[in-house]
Amino acid sequence: MITYALIFALGCYGLALLFNLYRVVRSPGVTDRILALDTMAINAIALIVCFGIWEGSAMFFEASILYAMVGFVSTVAYAKFLLRGDLIE
């Protein structure tokens, strides 16, 4: 039963990634693109975790934590760049 739930979750998160990719390409403003990229990172983390549950390996959970840290830092850096025009003060 868990296999069917994981397949359904992987399909839903994959579809959400496609919708976010559409939002990145066709959004009216830069802030919408930043939000879509951040949401794509969250969906990618969910995909990695679901695949880790499916495989039964802890390595995927560690990879998802690293991806979450990199995604957070990149979102903050891009938002700071848009506000001030530079990253280093």
C-alpha positions in Angstrom: 0.0 0.0 0.0 2.9 2.4 0.8 4.2 1.8 -2.7 1.0 3.2 -4.3 1.1 6.2 -2.0 4.7 6.9 -2.9 4.0 6.6 -6.6 1.0 9.0 -6.2 3.1 11.4 -4.2 6.0 11.3 -6.7 3.5 12.0 -9.5 2.0 14.9 -7.7 5.3 16.5 -6.8 6.5 16.0 -10.4 3.4 17.7 -11.7 3.9 20.5 -9.2 7.5 21.0 -10.6 6.1 21.3 -14.1 3.6 23.9 -13.0 6.4 25.8 -11.2 8.6 25.7 -14.2 5.7 27.2 -16.2 5.4 29.9 -13.6 9.2 30.7 -13.9 9.0 31.0 -17.6 5.6 32.9 -17.9 5.5 35.1 -14.8 4.9 38.8 -15.0 7.5 39.9 -12.5 10.8 39.0 -11.0 9.4 38.4 -7.5 7.0 35.8 -8.9 9.9 34.0 -10.5 11.9 34.0 -7.2 8.8 32.6 -5.4 8.4 29.9 -8.1 12.1 29.0 -7.9 11.9 28.7 -4.1 8.8 26.5 -4.5 10.6 24.4 -7.0 13.4 23.8 -4.5 10.8 22.7 -1.9 9.2 20.3 -4.4 12.5 18.9 -5.3 13.3 18.3 -1.7 10.0 16.5 -1.3 10.8 14.3 -4.4 14.2 13.4 -2.9 12.6 12.5 0.4 9.9 10.4 -1.2 12.5 8.6 -3.3 14.6 8.0 -0.1 11.6 6.4 1.6 11.0 4.2 -1.5 14.6 3.1 -1.6 15.0 2.8 2.2 18.3 4.7 2.2 19.3 7.5 4.6 21.6 9.0 2.0 18.7 10.7 0.2 17.6 12.4 3.5 21.1 13.9 3.9 21.0 15.0 0.3 17.7 16.7 0.9 19.0 18.6 3.9 22.0 19.8 1.9 19.6 20.8 -1.0 17.4 22.7 1.5 20.3 24.7 2.8 21.6 25.6 -0.6 18.0 26.5 -1.8 17.4 28.8 1.2 20.8 30.6 0.9 20.3 31.1 -2.8 16.8 32.5 -2.3 18.0 34.9 0.3 20.9 36.0 -1.8 18.8 36.6 -4.9 16.2 38.6 -2.9 19.0 40.7 -1.3 20.5 41.3 -4.8 17.1 42.6 -6.0 16.7 44.9 -3.0 20.2 46.4 -2.9 21.9 45.6 -6.2 24.9 43.9 -4.6 25.5 40.9 -2.3 28.5 42.1 -0.4 28.2 45.2 1.7 
